[in-house]
Every structure is written in C-alpha cells, then in structure tokens.
Amino acid sequence: MAAGSAIQIPSRLPLLLTHEGVLLPGSTMRTSVDSPRNMQLVRSRLLKGTSLRSTIIGVIPNTSDPTSDCDDLPSLHRIGTAALAVQVVGSNWPKPHYTLLVTGLCRFQILQLLKEKPYPVAEVEQLDRLEQFTNQHKSEEELGELSEQFYKYAVQLVEMLDMSVPAVAKLRRLLDNLPREALPDILTSIIRTSNREKLQILDAVSLEERFKMTIPLLVRQIEGLKLLQKTRKPKQDDDKRVVAIRPNRRINHLPSTAEDEEEEEDHDDVVILEKKIRTSSMSEQALKVCLKEIKRLKKMPQSMPEYALTRNYLELMVELPWNKSTKDRLEIRAARILLDNDHYAMEKLKKRVLEYLAVRQLKNNLKGPILCFVGPPGVGKTSVGRSIAKTLGREFHRIALGGVCDQSDIRGHRRTYVGSMPGRIINGLKTVGVNNPVFLLDEVDKLGKSLQGDPAAALLEVLDPEQNHSFTDHYLNVAFDLSQVLFIATANTTATIPPALLDRMEIIQVPGYTQEEKIEIAHRHLIPKQLEQHGLTPQQLQIPQVTTLDIIARYTREAGVRSLDRKLGAICRAVAVKVAEGQHKETKPDRAEVDEGEDCKEHVTEDAKTESISDTADLALPPEMPILIDFHALKDILGPPMYEMEVSERLSQPGVAIGLAWTPLGGEIMFVEASRMDGEGQLTLTGQLGEVMKESAHLAISWLRSNAKRYQLTNASGSFDLLDNTDIHLHFPAGAVTKDGPSAGVTIVTCLASLFSGRLVCSDVAMTGEITLRGLVLPVGGIKDKVLAAHRAGLKRIIIPQRNEKDLEEIAANVRQELTFVPASCLDEVLNAAFDGGFAVKPRAERLNSKL
C-alpha cells in the first residue's frame, strides 16, 4: 500500500501483550497497562526513549501478560500490529498502571522471540507492503471487482448516517482519499464487530482474503440499519444519528430494535404532551410559557442535553395541580369527634381547627391560615397536623426543614444550572396532586443559614397570605397560587425563628402533658398501638393504670410521651418472649405492702380481670389469662427506677432552694446551692450560666446586702456586710447543661437568705420570677410548663409573680387543685412564703443617743 511502503519498522520490536482488544492498521486504541512486563516496557522504552524509533512497539493481540515476572510467557499470537505510542498517562489509583493511546501502522509476523525479560523483544518481519498489491497472482480485474464492491458498500453505509455529524463527514472524505487497500482495516475498526472477527481480519495477510472477509461485515451492518429505519417514522431526519462512529456507541442490529422503538415513541409523546398543555387549566402566563417551550422542543434534536431538560420542565408544568382541589368536609360535629378520637387534650388546637371549619361554612374562598405549633418534643405537634388533614378531608404532605441551609430547597434552582429541580413546595404540590393540601413545615426553628442563602427569608413569601397567591419558584419561573394551602409549622421554641417569619404565623402553644393526661394517652393510644405492633392482645398483657403511673413518675420525666412509648414497647417485647416460650406466669409480689398496693389488688374473674397472686402460692396462669405488669415486673424489665423523689433529701441543709426553668424540651425543676467561706468578698458562679443569669445573681446579692440589717442577716463574723471577709459560691446543677434567663432571680435570693439566716427552705416549695434592684418581682414566661414540672416532681406550693396569675387559667383544673399557688409582687412576700413561719423583719431595740 502507499501508506505501508513508506513505513519501515525496526526489525526488532518490543512486544506489548494485550487481551482486551485488537488493534488494526490505521486505527487507534486506548489500552490499560498494569502487568509487570508491560509496565517495564512503558518505563524503559516509552518514557526514557528520546527518538521516534523508541515510540514504535509491537502490539500482540489475544495474549495475556503473566501477573508475575517469574511466570513464563504464554504462546504468542503469530501476527501483530506495529504501533506508534501517541500518549502515555500514569496513575496510582486504585493501583499503579499506565494508559496508552496507540495508533496502528502495519502488520508484522514474529520470526523469533529474542528475550522475555524485563519485557519481551522479538525479531519481526513487516507484512504490509505496497508490492503486495501490485505483485498479486490474482488479476487486477478480480481485485478491482472486490475493491469496487467493497467501496460501494462502504459508501452506502456512510450515506445512511447523518452527514451533519463532523465525524461522519470526515469518514466520507476518507473513503475517497485513502487507498482502497487500507479501507478494510479502518472500516472493520469502526463498525460493530467482535474481537474474534477483528482477529480474523488481522490474520488475513492476503488483500483478497481481507476484502472477502470484510464485505459480509459491511452488509450485515447495512441490513441492521435498514431494519432499524423501517421501525421509525420517515418524517424524522435525525434517525441516522443512532449509529455512532466510536466502538462504544455502535448499533445492535437486531437486539436493539425494542429499545429503539421506545426512543421512537418520543415524537408521539411530544404530541401528547402538547395536547395535555392545551387542555390543562394552568394560568394564562404559564400556558404562554409552555407553548413557547413546546415549539422549541419540536425543533430540537433529541441528542441535545437541553431536550431532556425542556421535556422534564413541561411534564412538571402539566402535572402541577393548577386548578385541581379536594372538597373540604365541613361538618363540625364529625370533625370534633374525629379530633377527640385521635388526640387527647390539646383543646387550643382543636378549637382553632373547628373555628376554621365554621368560617369555611360561611365563606368558601377563605384563605388558608398559617399556623405554628410551638411546644416540647413528643407532645404530638406533627401527628395533630396529620389529623387536621384527615378531618378536613385534604391531602397531607410533610416537609422536614431541620438543617436546611439553602434557599434553593424552598424556591428551587434556576433551569440554567446542571441538575436543577423545583423547590420542596412545588415538589410537594406535584406529589399530592391538589392545590389545597395541608403542608406541615416540620422543625421550622431549626433552619440553617449558609453562603447559599437564608431559607427562612425564602419562607417569608410562602407563609405570607398577602403574597403567596403568586409564589414564584425559580425552576418554574411563573407564578403559582398557594393561597388555598393550609400551612402548619412546628417548632420547639420561638427564640431561633426570625422575627419577620414569626410575625407571619399564628402561634399556638402546645404545652406538655400532665400525669393524668399521659395515663389517658397511654391507655387510649400508646398501649393498643404497641400491642398491635408486637402481635399481642389484651388477653395476653394488661398494664394497670397504677403501673403506668409508676412508669411516668419513675422511668420517664418528660413533657411529651415518646419515652413513655419506648418503655411500653420494651414491656411488650419482654412479654412477647414469655408468650412465645409459653411461660404465662404472673409476677409474684414478695415485698411489703406499699400505699398504692391496695389499689393494685383485684380478684381474678371469669371475664379476664387480673389479680395479684397471694404470697402462699405461685400458680401458673392459663394461656388465655393476661400477664399482669406490676412494680416488680417493671423492675425486672426496665431496671431500677431512673428518677427518685429527692427533693426533701436535697433541702436538708441551709443554702438550697428549688427554682423552675423552661427549656425547649418542657419545664424542669432546678436546684440552686450556695455556700460561704472566708475570703475577700468574691462571688463565684458555676453551672454554665448565661449573662442574664449572672446578672440576676449579682442583683440578688446586692439586694440582700442592702437589706441585711432589716432581716438580721450576718456573715460568719456577725457583720451585716455579707461579703466582709467572706466569699460566696453559687452553683446550679447540672453543670453540663447551659442555663440562662431572668426567672431564677427569686430562687437565688431565697437560697442566699437561707444561707445567711441558717434556716431551711420548705421542701415542698418551688419558685420562679425575675427580680429588680428594689425588690420587685416581675412576670416571666413558660408558667404552664414550669407548673407541670413542679407537679411531676411532687411539689405542693409554687411561688409565682403576681402578674402571672392570669397564666394559671391554661393549667388543668385537677392540677390546680393539687397545688397551692402563692402570688408575690415583692421579695418580702417571696421570703415569707418560702420559710416555715415566714421571714418577717426582726425589730431591733432603738438606742437613745445622748444630746449632752
């Protein structure tokens, strides 16, 4: 060949052993090198060589290089391809290897293997020469017929492809410019052929044999293309793009027809999509945008990346519920029954939902309210949102906002970005399929903020009834009406919610439950749910109310009921083991009778009521009898009690008082401890206190110092200057919990008064309130949660600011009856209520000053 006659390869060539592909003259192949001999060939020959001669290597196909230097070489394939190493790329991951880009020059035959290490070198004979074609024994006419036939099939194949593709146009030019004898190798490497077929072409040293073997491959490829085009619409001109030029994108002639039929349906889908757009009830602005996009989509080739993006956008626009809504169930009586069945207590929430239903009966086009449930975890804020949707007959969708720090999660990404998608609001509407669902924005107080924007600011438009009728998502880029959506947000605290966002929502406080409410919730909802989840029945397990009270008081101390639910689950699992083993025995009490023991003892009747087995016998219950859970069973299943009534023990010495604190998890009682020692008049505060609480401590000590004579408070040396040669240490357990706020002021005053007077604070008294330098008691927040915390701890009297008496109306009547509230407007009243017998001012005998 003309190209081959100018090529004089060295008579000795280093050999690169490959087993993945077959390199033909005139084609290019990328191969990975990781075996020892091939790696040594690259390092020693290609990387260190400085001449063009050093870049020519022999590529031997269908031969694997041994993984070790010690292994012998396998038998080498007789015919190879002399190649030019165009590029060498090295990498160490996942293991050291090189990637070579080689271009085939001509065939050669191995005459003799000269050496095997460090890499094989062989004496070779060049096979592709120009004289090979001119000195053939066959006549020129016979070879001319073969070459013309081959050329005709090659042109026919290329013209069936899309000539607008640069690679196809280049191939068409190569057919006219290259010598005919070079075409079989090049086309064989382009069309879809197996390695075995390529190996046969490589071994075909005779040009006549090479033509004869390649023509059937071309015919096969042409027939596959014809069959493919018959399954397609003649209208489409882009079908020729299916046949790719590179080997990894070649067409399957018969097996791929089913897949191509699916692609062919795209045109019909576009027509159907246009019909859906025209028949949809979207707004005029959205319809105008969609029709413009569908025109662009029709003119766009399917191979363009923007085709899929535009089609996804249009499909989303069609799927959105522009004017589709569900009809609300507005029967107030049925709604009240449904809410009462799903949730116990929560009167404020139920009242607000019923008000909404009543107004909807009178006015149909009422905008959806923006509610925000604020309360500790586990009180049912999320589940009541689902019940509201069930009551209204609406679809429900929950959006978790905890940790969201990108405004695009709310407003969506612009379509110019790769991987763009709509925000969570539009995605939620697409999921539910109606435009008036109940959206629960969970944990709105835990939104983050980052360089990608502030999602809380993005929610301002969503949660504003005056703006959300034209909410614009960045992905849609058209307005969408959110005014019919009922948004319900949940939060543990309002402190971390931006004021502008808080102003757009109607805040409804959801306080913690009392012990009586928890008992009712456990027996109405939690215990039946746990029995069902664990495959148990009430005939197999019974948990009396006194046992539930023990779990609440001794094993859980929380505002909600999540820990209670987990403890009940642990009991059910333990009973399930007994039931599975067939051991149905009632726990036998062997302790002295306690106060509530009389309430627990009931006799077994025929209708499956349980009893406490007497101390004289340990009888096995029949399988149908329930297993009774009493205090002993609780101790065996849940371990020793986690909480004890330690109030009286901790108030056994002066300098200790009980305060009430509010946390996002509910109310808590807080002990304040004080001690004094000789020193230089310093005040030490420990317990991870915030600045406000530290200032309250300084206020308390200043007020006591200014009123020390009035209350006859002295230090250890008898001086009315309480800090004279005396250091004071105030500690707020637990030390690992951060504390702040002004409501501990009265507690600190009482604690220090107890320390300097040597009197004990009443063990059943807790207090809360902010103080001033003049001794006034100012109101504080979270009264209901604080009162419930004191009630859980067994305290009986609570000192509150007088201006907080109005907040007591929110507390259940049974809790108010068990507690005594002492409203105080000044610190004198606080001290009189905190100590037995009061803390009255002790008059001092007046001294008569002589006037002489």
Order of alpha helices (4+ residues) and beta strands (2+ residues): alpha-beta-beta-alpha-beta-beta-beta-beta-alpha-alpha-alpha-alpha-alpha-alpha-alpha-alpha-alpha-alpha-alpha-beta-alpha-beta-alpha-alpha-beta-alpha-beta-beta-beta-alpha-beta-alpha-alpha-beta-alpha-alpha-alpha-beta-alpha-alpha-beta-beta-beta-alpha-alpha-beta-alpha-beta-beta-beta-alpha-beta-alpha-beta-alpha
